[in-house]
Amino acid sequence: MASFSVALILLPNDAIDYGTAGVAIIISKLTGLQLSLCVLLVFLPFIIAGYLFLGQKFTVKASVGSVVYMLGLEFFEKIPFELNTEHFLAVAFGGAILGAGLALILRNGGCIDGSEILANIVVKKLSDKTGRNYSLTPILLGFNALVYITVFFVIDATAALLSLLVYVVATSVIDHYTDHFEAIKQVTIITQDPNGIIRDIKDKLNKTCTIMDSRGAIAGENNTLICYISFFELPLMKEIISSHSGSFSTVSTIDEILR
């Protein structure tokens, strides 16, 4: 879905994708190199960094997503197709399809954009150093602002504005289906095995928990654990919780943490 949108709707209507895909499109336009090759060259360093800092499982999913995305670009670039409508409508429609495709990837624990990997690494380093939780939003906004400023000066103002519209539409769709993936997530776990879960969270996520005594109407005495993580850490958290039988958990989005 993402590669279809970029190759057959956005690029023919003078708009580009955002993030590292946007960087690859700029390079492709300036050099004449094949777009899928540019995506590979730009994304490969982020894949390697993701393996080093974020773990093997996340990297495998990101790699699979990026390979399918690159193959899709190569396939759709060869298809003669033109969406005969106004640029604004085409870009809005293409941005929605792009956002839906990216939302499916993110919901299943992967990504196809290096800016998300970069933001995760920065947030992880800051969290490990300070013990605080940080949102991905400022890093992603800063990265994409640099991309659109580059488009404005290197290509033209129209392409930059249309690309900004793509970003707004796509992220709105992604937020709808992932509940603000760039925000901090609060995981509340009710369990009778708090020590095992806390140990795994510390070992695998390098996070700590708040512990509260609680009591269930049927289960009786238990503990409630509260932990704050990023969206991309949710798959690993789910694995940790599922490995401890008798645990119940909920996930909610946190807009801001005050200290």
Protein Blocks (a to p, Z undefined) as FASTA:
>chain_A
ZZmmmmmmmmmnopacehjllmmmmmmmmnopafklmmmmmmmmmmmmmmmmnojklmmm
mmmmmmmmmmmmmmmmmpccdddddfklmmmmmmmmmmmmmmmmmmnopafbfklmmmmm
mmmmmmmmnopacdfklmmmmmmmmmmmmmmmmmmmklmmmmmmmmmmmmmmmmmmnopp
lbccddddddfblmlmmmmmmmmnopacdddddddfklopaddddddddfklmmmmmmmm
mmpghiacdddddfbdcZZ
